[in-house]
Amino acid sequence: MDSPDHVLVPMDDSEPARAALEYTLAVFSAEVTVVHAVDDLEAAYAGRAQVTSDGDDADKPDFFADVSEIAAKHDRSVGTVVIEGTSADAILEYADANDIDQIVMGSEGRSGVSRMLLGSVAEAVTRRATVPVTIVP
């Protein structure tokens, strides 16, 4: 298998997501983009008409500061993008539209009732992705 040129790391404010980013930066020398999906309901509740990848820092979640710190620790830089849509669908659409070669994600982000109601994003991405997916525990 060829080494990927562009790796996507879906991110939320969880330890498994941080572990996935740490893993990605340690294992791959590829370009890395961290993406955070905000579902339509969450965006509407926050009063955002639209979330885009070109939004200013006010549109980015607080934990993106952690992303920058983790990247700096590895002497790397990463792109950060906020997208709108149902997590798995938004992640897969972004990957298809942006020439992503590999997706690396944490094994779980949501927990408890939220996970039971919404299902596992990692599982949905793994089942439907057209590129390799690595799940980091």
Residue, then its C-alpha position, 0 to 999 in steps of 0.5 A: m500500500d502506498s503512503p497517503d498524501h492527505v489524511l483526514v482526522p475527524m475531531d471532537d472534544s474527546e480523548p479518542a479523537r486526540a489519540a487519533l491525531e497523535y497517531t496520525l502525526a506520528v505515523f504519517s508524513a502526509e498533509v493532515t486536515v482535522v475536520h469537525a462536523v457540526d450537525d444542522l440542529e447544533a448549528a441552528y441552536a448556536g445561531r449559525a446560518q452556515v458553517t464553512s471551512d473558510g470561517d474565521d476563528a469565531d466559527k472554530p471550536d475551542f478544542f482546535a487550540d489543542v489541535s495546534e498544540i498537538a501539531a506543534k509538539h510533532d513539529r507539524s502543521v495541520g489544516t482545520v475545517v468546520i463542516e455542517g451536516t450529520s457527522a458520518d455523511a459530512i466526513l465522507e462527503y468532505a473526504d470525497a470532495n477533497d482528495i483524501d487518501q486515508i481517514v484516521m479517527g478515534s474509536e468513539g467520541r460520543s458516549g452513553v445515550s447519545r451514542m446509542l441514539l445516534g449510532s457509532v460515527a466511526e462504524a458508519v464511516t468505516r462501512r461507507a468510506t471509499v478510502p482506508v480508515t484507521i480506527v485508533p482506540 
